[in-house]
Structures are given as structure tokens and as C-alpha cells.
Amino acid sequence: MKCVRKTVKADVPSVAMGDIAFLLLIFFVILARAEDDSHLKWQPANIPKVENLGNSEVSVLINDDHKVFLNGAQIGIDQLSALISKRLENKGTGARKVRLKAHDTAPASIFEPVIEAISAAGGELEHVLEETLEQK
Amino acid sequence: MNLRRRSKLLVEPPAVATGDIAFNLIVFFLVCVSVSPDTGRKQDIPKAEPKKEEKDQTKPTEVSIGRGAVLINGNAVTVDDFEAKLTSALRTKDASASEIRSMSDANRIVVVSTKDDKNTPYKLWIKVTATIERVGGIVTLQLEEERTVETD
């Protein structure tokens, strides 16, 4: 008598592929957010006319508690110039943009030294602002 | 006796696709989040350099912000009048120029200072400096000088 052996298919389960992709994506999103300042609370100042700003690798934020953050990490004003210089190393004109996101009520004692530090590091200063809404 | 055999088919959505649906949803929301770019304005702040003693140097226009008031060369002006008063202050530097932007850089320099009130809010400062640049002036910051005082 001839016995037919049952063959068992050994496949990688395709059901899990989507889940793996999903977890990988979450992993990279969390990594990216480590250099992000979107979780910080601040209110931009208003001016009548604004322009669209391009991309910038360096962002300095003064939050509503008047604390200073460089790319999402809190730092002291004294360290700011050296850290910006380090990030702008080997970058030419046009690529040395430094974005300043200052809370609208931040005092001059905070934002002026920040502007001075950006200038001393050779950064091209860009203020992040909102357009004043026209009153009807 | 009529016996009908019922065939029960299991009908459920394919589980294979759920991961892909989640993936596509995340991509969609990420794209939605990243479409709003930052808006604002660029500002050229001259780099601090050691001051040279020059006798013929013209005195730059000074704007002082503090305690809710703005001073142009020591004269108080309201924020609404600031643009007109600054324009006339810059014009006196070089009457021959047809417009402020055609004047030399030295005559267009406006020194902005907050030494009278270090609590000057950023929104007032940005309003004043934006007006200076709109008029054609070149913004320069006057920062506090550091001095070492030795005591016995």
C-alpha cells in the first residue's frame, strides 16, 4: 500500500506584515519627534504681512514660561551660540537659517540675548509670526 | 420529508488588510500635518564688531522701546504715529535722496534699544522693527555692555 505523505506549507504569515510596518512607522515617528518642538506651548506675535519660510534645521523657541529650547531641548542662553555654531558647521549662505519662535509676551531680557546668540553664531534669523487678521 | 442542507459560510472582512489600512491612515495623517509651513519674516541683524573711533561718523537714528512708549531720538511717539515720524527722521539724514532705500547704509541705520524697559514684550518689539524695515531702515540692536567692576 502506498502512503501519501501530507505536505505542510511553511510560509511567513502575511497577516503580520502590515502590523510590522505599522510598528516600524511608530518607531520612526517617535524618533523624529525627539528633535521636534511641536509639544511646546507658545503664541506667535502678529504682523500685518508675513511670508512663507522654507525649511530650517535649527529652531530656537521661547515658550510661554520664557524658557529657551533649541530643537525641542531646553538649554541655557549662554550655551546657545556655541550649540548653534556646531549645528551650522560647514553650511553655506542660505543653509544657515535659524528659526526663532518667541512667545508674544517674552521680555526683551530673554529674546534679545537669543537674537544676539543667533547673530554671533552666524545664523540667518527668521522670526516665526502670524498674519494679523483683518477686523470686519 | 424534505430536508434541505444549509451551507454555512463564514463571512468576515479579510484580516490581512487591516494592517495595510492602518498604515495608509497614518501616512495620510502625517501628510496632512506637514502641509502647513511656518510663516514669518527674515531679519538681517548686523554682527557685533569692535567699534572704530570715527570722528566723521553720522549719529544713527535711535529708537527706544519701553513702558508702552516708543522714543525716536528721545522724542516720544505713539505706535500709530511711529511709521510717519520715523520716515521724517530718516529723511532729514539725506534730503537729496529720492527715497529712503536709495540712501547710504550709514544713514539708514536705526539703533533699537530696550534699555529703559527690559520687560518690553516681543510683540511690541517685532511690530517696531517690522515697521523700521518696511520704511527702509536697517535694524541694529543696542545691547547692554558688560562691565567688570572691581571692589575692594
Interface residues (C-beta under 8 A of the other chain):
Chain A: S14 V15 A16 M17 G18 D19 I20 A21 F22 L25 V29 P44 A45 N46 I47 P48 K49 V50 E51 N52 L53 G54 I62 R99 A102 H103 D104 T105 A106 P107 A108 S109 F111 E112 P113 I115 E116 I118 S119 A120 G122 E124 L125 E126 H127 V128 L129 E130 E131
Chain B: A15 V16 A17 T18 G19 D20 I21 A22 F23 I26 V27 L30 P37 D38 T39 G40 R41 K42 Q43 D44 I45 P46 K47 A48 I65 T114 D117 K118 N119 T120 P121 Y122 K123 W125 I126 K127 A130 L141 L143
